[in-house]
Structures are given as C-alpha cells and as structure tokens.
Amino acid sequence: MLEAFIFATIFFGFFGIILKDNLMMKIIGMDVMSTGVIAYYVLISSRNGLFTPIMNESTQDNYADPVPQAVILTAIVIGFSIQALMLVGVMKLAQNNPTLETKEIEKNNTPIKN
C-alpha cells in the first residue's frame, strides 16, 4: 500500500512537470517527484530485522548498511541545490517577462522571421 502511494507521488510530480505551463508549478512538480523517488529508495533499502551499525554490549550480526543513508543524504542535497538553481533561473526570467507561463515567455522571446 505504501508503495502505491509513493508511485502516485512520483507520477503526480511527473505529470506536474509535463502538464503545467507555469514555471513555478514545474519546479514544485520536480520537487514532488524527487521526494517520491527518495521515499521509494528508502522503502526499498529498509528491511525488517536489521539494526543500526552502533556497537553496544549485545553482539548482533545483522547490521544495516550505512551506504544507502549516505546516498539519500547526497540526493537530498543535490536536489535542493538544483531547485535553488532553477529558482534563480526563474527569477532572471521574471525580470524580463511579466509572466511565468512558458507559452507566453516563448512567444515574447521568439525572433520574428521576415
């Protein structure tokens, strides 16, 4: 059931990127899709019966692999930096255009052929 919700989140973000014309909505859709992908990776990498890799008095043989945690943290940081870069690009476009609709921006910036 949780897997279905995660896939729905990924698809909502994907269709938000494809179907929305507003650049801010496209950025939000990409963020939603990124969140879904990270949640799916966490769901796949988590297993029952594994323990955190912290040494304690009881010796346990089934330790969780810490590498997926590092990969997820890296993915979150990269996603945040890409989102910030896209927002800066939208701010630069907003300085020259009165709207953030992609069709209007393309129409205003397309050179006229003679």
C-alpha positions as CSV (number, residue, x, y, z in Angstrom):
1,M,0.0,0.0,0.0
2,L,2.8,2.4,0.9
3,E,4.5,1.6,-2.4
4,A,1.4,2.6,-4.3
5,F,1.3,6.0,-2.5
6,I,5.0,6.5,-3.3
7,F,4.4,5.7,-7.0
8,A,1.4,8.1,-7.0
9,T,3.6,10.8,-5.6
10,I,6.2,10.2,-8.4
11,F,3.5,10.2,-11.1
12,F,1.9,13.4,-9.7
13,G,5.2,15.1,-9.8
14,F,6.0,13.8,-13.3
15,F,2.6,14.9,-14.7
16,G,3.0,18.3,-13.0
17,I,6.2,18.8,-14.9
18,I,4.7,17.8,-18.2
19,L,1.2,19.3,-18.0
20,K,1.7,22.6,-16.1
21,D,2.6,25.8,-18.0
22,N,3.7,27.9,-15.0
23,L,7.5,27.6,-14.3
24,M,6.9,27.6,-10.5
25,M,4.5,24.8,-10.8
26,K,7.0,22.8,-12.8
27,I,9.7,23.3,-10.1
28,I,7.2,22.2,-7.4
29,G,6.4,19.2,-9.6
30,M,10.0,18.3,-9.9
31,D,10.4,18.6,-6.1
32,V,7.4,16.3,-5.5
33,M,8.8,13.8,-7.9
34,S,12.2,13.9,-6.3
35,T,10.6,13.4,-2.9
36,G,8.8,10.3,-4.2
37,V,12.0,8.8,-5.7
38,I,13.9,9.3,-2.4
39,A,10.9,7.8,-0.5
40,Y,10.9,4.8,-2.8
41,Y,14.7,4.3,-2.3
42,V,14.2,4.4,1.4
43,L,11.4,1.9,1.2
44,I,13.4,-0.5,-0.8
45,S,16.6,-0.2,1.3
46,S,14.8,-0.7,4.6
47,R,14.4,-4.3,5.8
48,N,13.0,-5.8,9.0
49,G,15.4,-7.4,11.4
50,L,18.4,-5.1,10.7
51,F,19.9,-3.0,13.4
52,T,21.8,0.3,13.3
53,P,25.5,0.0,13.0
54,I,26.3,1.1,16.5
55,M,28.4,-1.0,18.8
56,N,26.7,-1.9,22.0
57,E,27.0,-4.6,24.7
58,S,25.0,-7.2,22.8
59,T,26.6,-8.6,19.8
60,Q,24.3,-8.6,16.8
61,D,25.3,-9.9,13.3
62,N,22.6,-8.2,11.2
63,Y,23.7,-4.6,10.8
64,A,22.1,-2.2,8.4
65,D,24.3,-0.9,5.6
66,P,25.0,2.8,6.2
67,V,25.8,3.4,2.5
68,P,22.1,4.0,1.4
69,Q,21.9,6.6,4.1
70,A,24.8,8.5,2.6
71,V,23.4,8.2,-0.9
72,I,20.0,9.5,0.3
73,L,21.6,12.5,2.1
74,T,23.6,13.2,-1.1
75,A,20.5,13.0,-3.2
76,I,18.6,15.4,-0.9
77,V,21.5,18.0,-1.0
78,I,21.8,17.7,-4.8
79,G,18.0,18.1,-5.2
80,F,18.0,21.2,-3.0
81,S,20.8,22.8,-4.9
82,I,19.2,22.1,-8.3
83,Q,15.9,23.5,-7.0
84,A,17.7,26.7,-5.9
85,L,19.4,27.0,-9.3
86,M,16.1,26.6,-11.1
87,L,14.5,29.3,-8.8
88,V,17.3,31.7,-9.7
89,G,16.7,31.0,-13.4
90,V,13.0,31.7,-12.9
91,M,13.8,34.9,-11.1
92,K,16.0,36.0,-14.0
93,L,13.2,35.2,-16.5
94,A,10.7,37.1,-14.3
95,Q,12.8,40.3,-14.6
96,N,12.4,40.4,-18.3
97,N,8.9,38.9,-18.6
98,P,5.6,39.9,-17.0
99,T,4.5,36.2,-16.6
100,L,5.9,32.8,-15.7
101,E,3.8,30.9,-18.3
102,T,6.1,29.1,-20.6
103,K,4.0,29.7,-23.8
104,E,4.0,33.5,-23.1
105,I,7.7,33.5,-22.5
106,E,8.4,31.6,-25.7
107,K,6.1,33.9,-27.6
108,N,7.8,37.0,-26.2
109,N,11.3,35.8,-26.9
110,T,10.9,34.1,-30.3
111,P,12.6,36.1,-33.0
112,I,10.2,37.3,-35.8
113,K,11.1,35.8,-39.2
114,N,10.7,38.1,-42.2
